Amino acid sequence: MMERDNLRRIILATVISFIFFFVYDYFVLQPSMKQNTQKEVTKKEIKKPVNSEDLIKTETLVKVEAKDYEIRVDSLGRISSFTLKQNKFNTQKGKHLELIPPKLPKPLEIRFEDENLNKKAFSTKVTVDKNYIKLDNKPKKLTITQNLGELVVKKIITFYPNGRYDVIVKLSKNAKYFITPGLRPEVAIDQLTIHGALIKKADNTLEIIEDGDAELKTINNALVVSGFDRYYTTLLFSKKPVAVEVVADKEKNPLIFIKNDKDLNLIGYIGPKYVDTLRSIDPNLVEVVQYGVGTFFARNLFLVLDFLYKISANWGVAIILLVILVRLVLFPLTFKGMVSMYKLKELAPKMKEIQERYKKDPQKLQMHMMKLYKEHGANPLGGCLPLLLQIPIFYGIYKLLLYSIELKGAHFLWIKDLSVMDPFFILPVLMGVTMYLHQKLTPTNFQDPMQEKIFKFLPVIFTIMMATFPAGLVLYWTINNILSILQQVIINKVMESKKLLKKAKK
């Protein structure tokens, strides 16, 4: 009776841990990537124009070329295009990836509170000190000037090879204006991954405004303002606190503007959310990389995985090393759990005898069962704890593979991308086979035939469930199974040796 309940708990814990991922797979990985259709800001929003008919016909004035990207600056002094030149980011049609959406606002777009001044700003072409910049290893400057008659606006932009740019806004006289990092990229959007705007405040707290939840608000102590999707971001960072206006478009998606009335120094970035790149610009920017629920745990797990990657130079090998590290940390608990399971199998005849004797007296049954466990050092729940401790790590790996741009396109053996499913289903099959082998080696004592059938069928269920999960996640679980098999073989041999030794002494 008791071991049946305990067995149910073990099976239930295992099944529940995977049902969660099955649900996420269905709602997150399976839906096709979709484009959010964002609307332009109207005149009533922040007192800016701008309907498209209010704009002059814009053209590209400046082209900035770096090894990994190309930037275009238009005749209103805005970044109108940011194209990633690395092939790993290419679209399904094989074209280089564009991160700036076609709709307004564009990065470094400036809007004025005064409507007449604002109208001039969107109908007056800028002048530039150069039309082409080739970035090698050193940053280079571009000066953009817009003469609005009563006001002259200058943007001095320093471009860096890694996607960073510094911008100094200079005004000939004070005037209230708004500058934006632009709309968030619309590249990697799905139903449940986080996308929208993130604002980091001077007190180190975060405000994350997801698409569909935006409302008019002012934040007076912001350091970082970022629009982001699953993999990419466009952001502005100020070393001194600034005021930020958040407005909503017609779909309640957030549009973010830094509000000021004098000269302003900012650091910008457009590109993939590489943790190392963001940290190299400023540690404050690392938190732009969010992993949804469980971000704190996933971020710290990423630091461990990233360290292992830098040692091994391969993300697949890093995942294997992570499994080994986790197994070493959990070894004392796992060892005790496996020994307890073995002892429970050896105690099966005595347990059955107690159950028969006290089947009409549950209290005595429980008392004698606990006494039996204590005398022989067996723990009916010993096999559960290591499994439960693995669940948050498994969940963290899932989050990393879902959100970390570093693992996008990561190769390992025949797998071209660890962040998506194994196209040949080799890993899911290996996972199912290793799970089955571990089952065969693990001591069990089923009293209920139905439970035994369910237990034996679990490898098939999990193979089907895991077939469409990221290959890196299946790799983690497969290696974990292999190590469990090796550990179980050793424990079984040790316990058999002890058993033979006891018999010899008798």
C-alpha positions as CSV (number, residue, x, y, z in Angstrom):
1,M,0.0,0.0,0.0
2,M,2.7,2.4,1.1
3,E,5.1,1.7,-1.8
4,R,2.2,2.0,-4.2
5,D,1.5,5.5,-3.0
6,N,5.2,6.4,-3.2
7,L,5.5,4.9,-6.7
8,R,2.5,7.0,-7.8
9,R,4.3,10.1,-6.4
10,I,7.5,9.3,-8.4
11,I,5.6,8.7,-11.6
12,L,3.4,11.8,-11.0
13,A,6.4,14.0,-10.4
14,T,8.1,12.8,-13.6
15,V,5.0,13.2,-15.7
16,I,4.1,16.7,-14.3
17,S,7.7,17.9,-15.0
18,F,7.3,17.1,-18.7
19,I,3.6,18.1,-19.1
20,F,4.8,21.6,-18.4
21,F,7.2,21.5,-21.3
22,F,4.7,19.9,-23.5
23,V,2.3,22.8,-23.0
24,Y,5.1,25.3,-23.6
25,D,6.1,23.5,-26.8
26,Y,2.5,23.6,-28.1
27,F,2.0,27.2,-27.4
28,V,5.5,28.6,-27.8
29,L,7.6,26.6,-30.2
30,Q,4.9,25.3,-32.5
31,P,3.2,28.6,-33.5
32,S,4.8,30.1,-36.5
33,M,6.7,33.3,-36.1
34,K,4.3,36.2,-36.8
35,Q,4.7,39.8,-37.4
36,N,3.0,42.2,-35.0
37,T,1.4,45.0,-37.0
38,Q,2.1,48.2,-35.2
39,K,0.4,51.4,-36.0
40,E,2.0,54.8,-36.3
41,V,1.7,57.4,-33.6
42,T,-1.0,60.0,-34.1
43,K,-1.0,63.7,-33.2
44,K,-2.7,63.1,-29.9
45,E,0.0,60.8,-28.7
46,I,2.7,62.9,-27.0
47,K,1.7,65.9,-29.1
48,K,3.8,64.8,-32.0
49,P,2.5,64.5,-35.6
50,V,3.1,62.2,-37.2
51,N,1.0,60.9,-39.9
52,S,2.9,59.7,-43.0
53,E,1.5,62.6,-45.1
54,D,3.2,65.1,-42.8
55,L,6.6,63.8,-43.6
56,I,8.8,64.8,-46.4
57,K,9.8,62.1,-48.8
58,T,12.8,60.6,-47.1
59,E,15.9,59.2,-48.8
60,T,19.2,57.6,-47.6
61,L,21.8,60.2,-46.9
62,V,24.5,58.1,-45.1
63,K,25.6,54.5,-45.4
64,V,27.6,53.0,-42.6
65,E,29.3,49.6,-43.3
66,A,30.8,47.3,-40.7
67,K,31.9,43.7,-40.9
68,D,28.6,42.4,-39.3
69,Y,26.1,45.1,-40.2
70,E,25.0,48.0,-42.4
71,I,23.3,51.1,-41.2
72,R,21.4,53.7,-43.3
73,V,20.6,57.2,-42.1
74,D,17.7,59.0,-43.8
75,S,17.1,62.7,-44.7
76,L,15.4,63.3,-41.3
77,G,18.6,62.2,-39.4
78,R,17.1,58.9,-38.2
79,I,18.5,55.4,-38.5
80,S,16.1,54.0,-41.1
81,S,17.8,50.7,-41.6
82,F,20.0,48.3,-39.7
83,T,20.8,45.1,-41.6
84,L,22.7,42.1,-40.1
85,K,25.2,40.8,-42.6
86,Q,26.0,37.5,-40.9
87,N,24.4,34.6,-42.7
88,K,23.3,32.9,-39.5
89,F,20.6,35.6,-39.1
90,N,19.4,35.4,-42.7
91,T,15.7,35.1,-43.4
92,Q,14.1,31.9,-44.7
93,K,14.4,33.5,-48.2
94,G,18.2,33.8,-47.7
95,K,18.2,37.6,-47.4
96,H,20.1,39.6,-44.8
97,L,18.0,40.4,-41.7
98,E,16.5,43.9,-41.3
99,L,16.0,44.9,-37.7
100,I,14.2,48.3,-38.2
101,P,10.5,48.0,-38.8
102,P,9.0,50.1,-41.6
103,K,6.7,52.0,-39.3
104,L,7.4,54.9,-37.0
105,P,9.1,55.9,-34.8
106,K,12.7,55.2,-36.1
107,P,15.8,55.1,-33.9
108,L,17.1,58.6,-33.0
109,E,13.8,60.2,-34.3
110,I,13.3,63.5,-32.5
111,R,9.9,65.0,-31.8
112,F,9.2,68.4,-30.3
113,E,6.5,69.4,-27.8
114,D,5.8,72.6,-29.8
115,E,3.7,71.5,-32.7
116,N,4.9,74.1,-35.1
117,L,8.5,73.2,-34.4
118,N,7.7,69.6,-34.7
119,K,6.1,70.1,-38.1
120,K,9.3,71.8,-39.2
121,A,11.4,68.9,-37.9
122,F,9.5,66.5,-40.1
123,S,9.5,68.6,-43.2
124,T,13.2,69.8,-43.1
125,K,16.0,67.8,-44.5
126,V,19.2,67.4,-42.5
127,T,22.7,68.0,-43.7
128,V,25.6,65.6,-42.9
129,D,29.4,65.9,-42.9
130,K,29.9,62.6,-44.7
131,N,27.8,60.2,-46.8
132,Y,29.7,57.0,-46.3
133,I,31.5,55.5,-43.3
134,K,33.6,52.3,-43.4
135,L,34.1,50.8,-40.0
136,D,37.2,48.7,-39.4
137,N,38.4,48.3,-35.9
138,K,37.9,51.9,-34.7
139,P,34.8,53.9,-34.1
140,K,34.0,56.8,-36.5
141,K,31.9,59.9,-36.1
142,L,29.0,61.4,-38.1
143,T,27.6,64.9,-37.6
144,I,24.0,65.5,-38.6
145,T,22.6,69.1,-38.6
146,Q,19.0,70.2,-39.0
147,N,18.3,73.9,-39.3
148,L,14.7,74.6,-38.1
149,G,15.1,78.4,-38.3
150,E,14.6,79.4,-34.7
151,L,16.4,76.2,-33.6
152,V,19.4,74.3,-34.8
153,V,19.7,70.6,-33.8
154,K,22.9,68.6,-34.1
155,K,23.4,64.9,-33.6
156,I,27.0,63.8,-33.3
157,I,26.9,60.0,-33.6
158,T,29.9,57.7,-33.0
159,F,29.5,54.3,-34.6
160,Y,31.3,51.2,-33.2
161,P,31.9,47.9,-35.0
162,N,29.8,45.9,-32.5
163,G,26.5,47.7,-33.1
164,R,27.0,50.3,-30.4
165,Y,26.6,54.0,-31.2
166,D,27.1,57.1,-29.0
167,V,25.0,60.1,-29.7
168,I,25.3,63.7,-28.5
169,V,22.2,65.8,-29.1
170,K,23.1,69.6,-29.2
171,L,20.5,72.4,-29.3
172,S,21.2,76.0,-30.2
173,K,18.7,76.9,-27.4
174,N,16.6,74.9,-25.0
175,A,13.4,73.3,-26.3
176,K,11.3,70.4,-25.1
177,Y,11.9,67.3,-27.2
178,F,11.6,63.6,-27.3
179,I,14.1,61.1,-28.7
180,T,13.5,57.4,-29.1
181,P,15.4,54.1,-29.6
182,G,12.7,53.3,-32.2
183,L,10.2,50.5,-32.4
184,R,11.3,47.1,-31.1
185,P,12.5,44.7,-33.8
186,E,9.7,42.6,-35.3
187,V,11.8,39.5,-36.2
188,A,11.3,36.9,-33.5
189,I,7.7,37.2,-32.2
190,D,5.6,34.3,-31.1
191,Q,2.6,33.9,-28.8
192,L,4.1,33.6,-25.4
193,T,7.7,34.8,-25.6
194,I,8.2,38.3,-24.0
195,H,8.4,41.2,-26.4
196,G,7.8,44.9,-25.9
197,A,9.7,47.5,-23.9
198,L,12.0,47.3,-20.9
199,I,13.0,50.3,-18.8
200,K,15.7,49.9,-16.1
201,K,15.5,52.6,-13.4
202,A,18.3,54.2,-11.4
203,D,17.3,52.2,-8.3
204,N,18.0,49.0,-10.4
205,T,14.3,48.0,-10.7
206,L,12.9,47.0,-14.0
207,E,9.7,47.9,-15.7
208,I,8.7,45.5,-18.5
209,I,5.8,46.5,-20.6
210,E,4.7,43.7,-22.9
211,D,3.0,44.4,-26.2
212,G,-0.8,44.8,-25.7
213,D,-0.4,46.1,-22.1
214,A,1.0,49.6,-22.7
215,E,-0.6,52.7,-21.2
216,L,0.4,56.4,-20.9
217,K,2.9,56.9,-18.1
218,T,6.0,58.9,-17.2
219,I,9.1,57.4,-15.6
220,N,11.5,60.0,-14.2
221,N,14.5,57.9,-13.1
222,A,15.3,55.8,-16.2
223,L,18.8,54.6,-17.2
224,V,18.0,52.1,-20.0
225,V,15.1,52.2,-22.5
226,S,14.8,49.2,-24.8
227,G,12.5,47.8,-27.3
228,F,13.0,44.1,-27.7
229,D,11.7,40.9,-29.2
230,R,12.9,37.3,-28.5
231,Y,16.4,37.8,-29.9
232,Y,17.0,41.4,-30.8
233,T,16.9,44.9,-29.3
234,T,17.2,48.6,-30.1
235,L,18.0,50.6,-27.0
236,L,19.3,53.9,-25.5
237,F,21.3,54.1,-22.3
238,S,22.0,57.2,-20.2
239,K,24.6,57.2,-17.4
240,K,22.4,59.9,-15.6
241,P,18.7,59.3,-14.9
242,V,16.4,60.7,-17.5
243,A,12.6,61.1,-17.9
244,V,10.9,58.6,-20.1
245,E,7.4,58.9,-21.7
246,V,5.6,55.6,-22.5
247,V,2.7,55.8,-24.8
248,A,0.6,53.1,-26.4
249,D,-0.1,52.7,-30.1
250,K,-3.6,51.6,-31.3
251,E,-2.8,48.0,-30.3
252,K,-1.5,49.0,-26.9
253,N,2.1,48.2,-27.8
254,P,4.6,50.4,-26.0
255,L,6.4,53.3,-27.7
256,I,9.2,54.8,-25.6
257,F,10.7,58.3,-25.7
258,I,13.4,60.0,-23.6
259,K,12.1,63.5,-22.7
260,N,14.6,66.4,-22.4
261,D,15.0,70.1,-23.1
262,K,18.7,70.6,-23.4
263,D,21.9,68.9,-24.7
264,L,21.9,65.1,-24.0
265,N,24.5,62.3,-24.1
266,L,23.3,58.8,-24.8
267,I,24.7,55.4,-25.7
268,G,22.7,53.3,-28.2
269,Y,22.8,49.7,-29.4
270,I,20.9,47.8,-32.2
271,G,21.4,44.1,-32.7
272,P,21.3,40.7,-31.2
273,K,21.0,40.4,-27.5
274,Y,24.4,38.9,-26.9
275,V,25.1,39.0,-23.2
276,D,28.9,39.6,-23.7
277,T,28.3,42.4,-26.1
278,L,25.8,44.2,-23.9
279,R,28.0,43.7,-20.8
280,S,31.0,45.1,-22.7
281,I,29.0,48.3,-23.4
282,D,27.8,48.6,-19.8
283,P,26.8,46.0,-17.2
284,N,23.4,47.8,-16.9
285,L,22.4,46.5,-20.3
286,V,22.7,42.8,-19.4
287,E,19.1,42.8,-18.0
288,V,17.8,43.6,-21.4
289,V,18.1,39.9,-21.9
290,Q,15.0,38.5,-20.3
291,Y,13.9,34.8,-20.1
292,G,10.3,35.2,-19.0
293,V,9.2,33.4,-15.8
294,G,12.3,32.3,-14.0
295,T,14.6,34.9,-15.5
296,F,16.9,35.1,-12.4
297,F,17.5,31.4,-12.4
298,A,17.9,31.1,-16.2
299,R,20.4,34.1,-16.3
300,N,22.6,32.5,-13.7
301,L,22.5,29.1,-15.4
302,F,23.5,30.8,-18.6
303,L,26.6,32.2,-16.9
304,V,27.6,28.7,-16.0
305,L,26.8,27.4,-19.5
306,D,28.6,30.3,-21.1
307,F,31.7,29.6,-18.9
308,L,31.7,26.0,-20.1
309,Y,31.3,27.1,-23.7
310,K,34.3,29.3,-23.4
311,I,36.3,26.3,-22.2
312,S,35.0,23.9,-24.8
313,A,34.3,26.2,-27.8
314,N,31.1,24.3,-28.6
315,W,27.6,24.8,-27.1
316,G,26.8,21.0,-27.4
317,V,29.9,20.1,-25.5
318,A,29.1,22.8,-23.0
319,I,25.6,21.2,-22.4
320,I,27.3,17.8,-21.8
321,L,29.7,19.4,-19.4
322,L,26.8,21.0,-17.6
323,V,25.1,17.7,-17.2
324,I,28.3,16.2,-15.7
325,L,28.6,19.2,-13.3
326,V,25.0,18.8,-12.2
327,R,25.4,15.1,-11.7
328,L,28.5,15.7,-9.6
329,V,26.7,18.2,-7.4
330,L,23.6,15.9,-7.0
331,F,25.7,12.7,-6.7
332,P,25.2,12.3,-2.9
333,L,21.4,12.6,-3.2
334,T,21.2,10.5,-6.4
335,F,23.4,7.8,-4.9
336,K,21.2,7.6,-1.8
337,G,18.1,7.6,-3.8
338,M,19.3,4.7,-6.0
339,V,20.4,2.7,-3.0
340,S,17.0,3.2,-1.4
341,M,15.3,2.0,-4.5
342,Y,17.5,-1.1,-4.5
343,K,16.8,-1.7,-0.8
344,L,13.0,-1.3,-1.4
345,K,13.2,-4.1,-4.0
346,E,15.0,-6.4,-1.6
347,L,12.4,-5.6,1.1
348,A,9.5,-6.4,-1.2
349,P,8.6,-9.8,0.3
350,K,8.6,-8.4,3.9
351,M,6.6,-5.4,2.8
352,K,4.0,-7.7,1.1
353,E,3.8,-9.7,4.3
354,I,3.2,-6.6,6.5
355,Q,0.5,-5.4,4.0
356,E,-1.3,-8.7,4.2
357,R,-1.1,-8.9,8.0
358,Y,-2.3,-5.3,8.7
359,K,-4.5,-4.6,5.6
360,K,-7.4,-3.9,7.9
361,D,-5.5,-1.7,10.2
362,P,-4.0,1.3,8.3
363,Q,-2.3,2.8,11.4
364,K,-0.5,-0.4,12.3
365,L,0.4,-0.9,8.6
366,Q,2.0,2.5,8.4
367,M,3.8,2.0,11.7
368,H,5.3,-1.3,10.8
369,M,6.3,-0.2,7.3
370,M,8.1,2.9,8.7
371,K,9.8,0.6,11.2
372,L,10.9,-1.7,8.4
373,Y,12.3,1.3,6.3
374,K,14.2,2.6,9.4
375,E,15.7,-0.8,10.2
376,H,17.1,-1.3,6.7
377,G,17.9,2.3,5.9
378,A,15.5,2.5,3.0
379,N,13.7,5.7,2.0
380,P,10.6,5.3,-0.2
381,L,10.9,8.8,-1.5
382,G,14.7,8.7,-2.0
383,G,14.3,8.4,-5.8
384,C,12.1,11.4,-6.0
385,L,14.3,14.2,-4.6
386,P,17.1,14.0,-7.3
387,L,14.4,14.1,-10.0
388,L,12.7,17.1,-8.4
389,L,16.0,19.0,-8.1
390,Q,16.6,18.3,-11.8
391,I,13.3,20.0,-12.9
392,P,14.4,23.6,-12.4
393,I,17.7,23.0,-14.2
394,F,15.8,21.3,-17.0
395,Y,13.4,24.3,-17.1
396,G,16.4,26.7,-17.1
397,I,18.0,24.9,-20.1
398,Y,14.6,25.1,-21.9
399,K,14.5,28.9,-21.3
400,L,18.1,29.4,-22.4
401,L,17.4,27.6,-25.7
402,L,14.3,29.6,-26.2
403,Y,15.7,33.1,-25.6
404,S,19.5,33.0,-25.9
405,I,20.7,34.3,-29.3
406,E,24.1,32.7,-28.5
407,L,22.6,29.2,-29.0
408,K,20.8,30.1,-32.2
409,G,22.6,28.3,-35.0
410,A,24.9,26.5,-32.6
411,H,26.2,23.3,-34.3
412,F,26.8,19.9,-32.6
413,L,27.7,16.8,-34.7
414,W,24.8,16.4,-37.2
415,I,22.7,19.1,-35.5
416,K,22.9,22.5,-37.2
417,D,21.0,24.4,-34.6
418,L,20.6,23.3,-31.0
419,S,17.8,25.8,-30.4
420,V,15.4,23.9,-32.7
421,M,14.3,20.3,-33.0
422,D,16.6,17.6,-34.3
423,P,15.5,17.3,-37.9
424,F,16.4,13.6,-38.1
425,F,14.9,12.7,-34.7
426,I,18.1,10.9,-33.7
427,L,18.3,12.5,-30.3
428,P,14.7,11.9,-29.2
429,V,15.0,8.3,-30.2
430,L,18.3,8.0,-28.2
431,M,16.6,9.7,-25.3
432,G,13.8,7.2,-25.4
433,V,16.2,4.2,-25.7
434,T,18.4,5.4,-22.8
435,M,15.3,6.1,-20.7
436,Y,14.1,2.5,-21.3
437,L,17.5,1.0,-20.5
438,H,17.6,3.0,-17.3
439,Q,14.2,1.7,-16.4
440,K,15.3,-1.9,-16.9
441,L,18.2,-1.4,-14.6
442,T,16.3,0.5,-11.9
443,P,15.0,-1.8,-9.1
444,T,11.2,-1.6,-9.0
445,N,8.5,-3.5,-7.1
446,F,5.2,-3.0,-8.8
447,Q,2.1,-4.5,-7.1
448,D,-0.3,-3.0,-9.6
449,P,0.0,-4.3,-13.2
450,M,-1.6,-1.1,-14.6
451,Q,1.1,1.0,-12.9
452,E,3.8,-1.2,-14.3
453,K,2.4,-0.9,-17.9
454,I,2.2,2.9,-17.6
455,F,5.8,3.0,-16.2
456,K,7.1,0.9,-19.1
457,F,5.2,3.1,-21.6
458,L,6.7,6.3,-20.4
459,P,9.8,6.2,-22.7
460,V,7.5,6.1,-25.7
461,I,5.4,9.0,-24.4
462,F,8.5,11.1,-23.7
463,T,10.1,10.3,-27.0
464,I,7.0,11.6,-28.8
465,M,6.8,14.6,-26.6
466,M,10.4,15.6,-26.9
467,A,10.6,15.0,-30.7
468,T,9.8,18.7,-31.4
469,F,11.7,20.2,-28.4
470,P,15.0,22.1,-28.9
471,A,17.8,19.6,-29.7
472,G,19.9,21.1,-26.9
473,L,17.3,20.2,-24.4
474,V,17.0,16.6,-25.6
475,L,20.8,16.4,-25.6
476,Y,20.8,17.4,-22.0
477,W,18.3,14.7,-21.0
478,T,19.9,12.0,-23.1
479,I,23.3,12.6,-21.5
480,N,21.6,12.7,-18.1
481,N,20.1,9.3,-18.9
482,I,23.4,7.8,-20.0
483,L,25.1,8.9,-16.7
484,S,22.1,7.6,-14.7
485,I,22.6,4.2,-16.5
486,L,26.3,4.1,-15.6
487,Q,25.6,5.1,-12.0
488,Q,22.8,2.5,-11.7
489,V,25.1,-0.3,-13.1
490,I,27.7,0.6,-10.5
491,I,25.3,0.7,-7.7
492,N,23.6,-2.6,-8.7
493,K,27.0,-4.3,-8.8
494,V,28.0,-2.8,-5.4
495,M,24.8,-3.9,-3.8
496,E,25.0,-7.4,-5.3
497,S,28.5,-7.7,-4.0
498,K,27.4,-6.7,-0.5
499,K,24.5,-9.2,-0.7
500,L,26.9,-12.1,-1.7
501,L,29.3,-11.1,1.1
502,K,26.5,-11.2,3.7
503,K,25.5,-14.7,2.4
504,A,29.1,-15.9,2.6
505,K,29.4,-14.7,6.2
506,K,26.3,-16.6,7.2
